[in-house]
Amino acid sequence: MASGNPLTRAWVAGHKDLVAVDGTIAPKPGNDDFFPPPVSLRWLPDGKSFLSPHLPKRLENQSSGLTRTILVGRVLLTISRAGRLIGGVDFTGLAGSLVQCRVPAMAIIAPFRALRYDPRRVDLAQVVTQPYDKISPEMQEHYYAASPYNLVRIILGKLKSSDGPADNVYTRAAGYFREWRRQGIFLQDSEPSVYGYVQDFKGPDQQARERRGFIALGRIEDYADNVVFRHEQTLAKPKADRLELLRSTRAHLEQLFVLYRDPGDEIDRRLATSSQPDISIRDEYGVQHRVWQISDSQAIAAIQAAMASKKLIIADGHHR
């Protein structure tokens, strides 16, 4: 990322825009452009926490977004999530003042280190499934029989009459997830990546079709910000179910299916490659799934910049 990239622009403010409320630093009333500190120079190993000599400890772990601005001496530094320096400007406020930044409302995507099945340990075609809400009882039985490592055991495990707080579909899912990682069934990619994804299938008219996209992290947005749009209302029970699975496994096991307009094929050009896919399997409906890992930082930055102005529509996966 470079200084001036729309993904990294931030508005900063000095001490004059902050007030102390019961010992907590907060924006002045009406300053809705800001969210709470901290801002920091160094990410901790958990990838979520900050370490900053400029802020009291009670303000740590309250940050979100992809960039932060900190005060070092009398210079404001904007730092990316990856820890790279983006830019610096002179600060004319009082030394030691707290500063904040805000990432404007836009479609922010980010690379991540995916956990993937090790193809040396399992037959990929025997461990993948349809989305959890498309799995019938008959399909669940088929998946269970296909492989002891089939993903259905995690995303839609079987109920037992003895289920209780200590042993249920969610605790068992967490146990499988933890054990399969320990066994090396799941391996984590070494580099943060975006994953090009192509599906080849036949339409109702039996004509060949191709759907192209990518898999990446996306920033959670309020619908009111008009960045992400839904097309249906959600139900309490499915949301509670998926939330409990997330809490138990601490992992996102299925993607949201999101649409965006790309009339000039700009994103497709960024994703295009002549290399062989890292994953290629055919599912039970005859759909061919191909996935390419993209870890080149310049390619990822170009995709991020191209996506920044997009409006995103959730086509499926609202409850996920």
N, C-alpha and C positions, 0 to 999 in steps of 0.2 A: 504494500500500500504506500501511496505517496501523499505528501501534504497537498491538500486541496481536493482529494478524492471525495466525492459526495458521501461515501460511506463513513468517512472519518471526520467530517466537519462537526464541530461542536461549538456551542455558545457557552462562554464561561463568564463567571461573575465573581467579584471579590466579596470581602466581608460586608459590604453595604447591603447585599441582598440576602443576608442570613440573619436570623434571630435565634436567641437561646430560649427554649421553652422547657422548663423543668430540667435543665441541665443537658437537653438534647439540642443539637444544632438542626435547624429547620429553615426552609425558605420563609421569607416574609409573606404574610397573607396576600393572595392575588398573584404571587409568582408561580403560576402553574407550569411555567416552562422548565422547571427544575425538578429533579428527583433526588432522594437523599444521598449524601455521601455514603461510603468513602470513595476516595480517589487514591490511586496507588501506583507505585513504580514496579512492584514485584508481585507476581501471582504466586500463591502457595501451591504445593504439589497437588492438592485436591482439585485444582482447576477452578475453584469457586471463590476462594478467600483471597484477601489482599493483606499485604504487610506494608505498613506505612509509618515512618517515624513522625509524620506530620499530623497524624490523627490519633485521638484516644482510642484504646482498644474497643470500647463499647460501640464505636462507629464502624468497626470492621464487619464484613459479611453482609452488608446491606446494599450491594451494588448490582447493577444489571446492565446489559448492553455490551457493545463491542469495543468502545473506546472510553478512556478516562483521562482527565486532566489533573495534574498535580502541580504543586508549587515547590520548586527546588531553588533555594536562595531567592532570587528575584525574577526567575524565569518560569513561565507556565509551559509545561511539557505535556503534549498529547501522546498517549501511549495506546497501542492497539492491544487487543486481547492476547495476541501472540507474544506480547512483550516488546514489540518493535517500536522504536521512536518514530513518530510521525512528523512532529514539528514542534517548535518552541517560539514563544513571543515574550517580550519584556512585560513584566507585571509592575504596574505603577501603584498598586495598593500597599497597605501596610504589611511589613514583613510578618510572616507567621499567620496571615489570614487564611481561612479555609476557602477553598474554591470548589465549584461544582461544574458539571457539564451535562449536556443533554444531547442525545442522538435524535435527530428529527424523525418524524413518522415516515418510514419508507420500508420497503420489503428487504429486510436484512437476513441474508443467509450466511452460513458459516460451514467450514469443513469440520470433520470429526474423525476420530479413530474408531472405525466400525469393529464390532465383534462379528466374526464370520466362522461358519463351520470349516473345519480343516478337511479338505477333500481327500486327504490321505487316510483319514480315520472313518469317514462315513461316505456313503453314496448320496450325493446331494439331492438327487431325485426322490430319495426315500425319506428325507427329513424335512422337506418344505411342505407347506400347507396352503390352502386357500385362506383368505381373511377369516378371523375368528367368527364373525357374525354370519358367514356363509357356510359354516361347517354343520352339517346335519348329524344326528346321532350315528347314522350309518357311516358317514365319512370319518367321524371321530374314531369309530372302531377300526376302520381301515388304516388310519394314520397310526394308531397305537400298535397295530400288528406289523406295520411296514418297517419300523426301526425303534429300538429302545431309546434312540436319541431324537425321535421326531418332535418337532417344535410344538405339536399339539399338547404335549404334556405340560408345557409352560403357558401357552396362550389360552387353552381351553381344556383344562384337566378334568378327569372324571370325578363326579361327586361320590362320596361314600356315606353310608348310613351312620358311620361313627364320627363324621366331621364335627369338629368343635374348635374353640379358639386356638388350641395348640396344634391342631392337625386338620388342615382343610385344603381346598384347591389352591389357595394363595400361598400358604406356607410350603406346600409341596412344590409349587412352581418355583418359589425362591430356592428351595433345596436342589431341584434339578439344575437350575441356572448356576448356582454356586458350584455344584459338583462337576458339571460339564466344563466349566472354566478351569477348575482344578485339574481335571483329567486331560485338558488340552483339546477337548472336542470343539470348544470355541477358542479361537485365537484372535487377539486384537491387533489390528493393523498398526504398524510402527509410526506412520505419518498421518497427520490430519489430512483428510481427503474429501472430495466430492465424488459421487459415484454416478457415472452415466448409465442410464437404464433404458433398454429398448425391449418392447414386446412385439412379437410377430404373431399374427392370428388371422383367422378368416372371419369376415363379417357375415351377417345373416344372408347376404347374397352370394356367399362362398367366394367372394373376391378377397385377395390377400390384402391385409392392412398392417401398418406399422405405427406404433405409438412410441414416441421418443420423449425422454425427460431426464431427470437426475434426482438423486437422493442427497439431501444435505440437512443440516440443522436450520431451523427457522426461528426467528425471535417471536415470542408470544405477543400478540397484539390485541388490544381491545377493539371489538367490532366498531366502536364509535370513531376510531381513528381512520376508518375507510382505507385500510391497507389489506386486510383479510376479510372476505365476505363469506357468509354461509348461505346455503339454499334450503335448509330445513331446520326445524326446531329439534332440540335434543331431549332425551328422556332421562329422568332421574336414575332409574335402576341401571341401565347400561353404563351411565357415567360413573356411578358408585362402584360398579363391578370393575371397570377398567382402572379407576383410581386406586382401588385396593390392590390390584395386580401391580400397578406402578409402584405403590408404596412398599410392597413386599419384595419385589425384585430389584427396585431402583434402576430399572432399565426401560427404554422405549423399545418394544418388541415388534411393533408394526408401524407403518408410516401412515400419515395423512396423505390422501390423494388430492393434490392441489393443481388447479389449472391457471395458466397465465397466457396472455396474448404475446405472440412473437411473429408478427407479420413479415418482418424482414429476415427471419431465421437467424437472428443474431446469436441467440443462445445455442441453437443447434450447431452453428459454425464453431462455437467455442468448445462444444462437447465432441465434435467430430474427431475420429481417430481411425487409422488404418490398422491398428494393432488388434490382436485376437482378444476376445473378452476374457476377463478374469473368472467369470462365472457364466455358464451356458447350460440351461436345463429346459426340458419340456415338461409341462404339467399335465394333469390328467384330462384337461380339456383341449390338449394339443397346442397350447400357447407356448411359444419359445421365449424364454426370458434370458436376456444377455446383460451383463453388468461389467463396466470398466472402472477401475480405480483411477482417479485423477488427483495426483498429489503435487503437481507442479504449482508453485506458489503464484507465478504470474498468470497461469491459466485460471486458477481459482479466483484471483483478484479481478480478472476480466469478467468472469461470470458474475461475481458479486456486484460489480459496477453496472453490468447490463441489467441485473435483476432489480436494482435499487428503485427504479421508477415504476415497477410493475404493480398491478393490482392482482391479488391472489384470491381465487374462488375455491373453497373446499368442495370438491366434487363427491368425496366419500371419506368416511373416517371421522365424522363430527364427534363421535363419542370417544375416539382415541385421543 
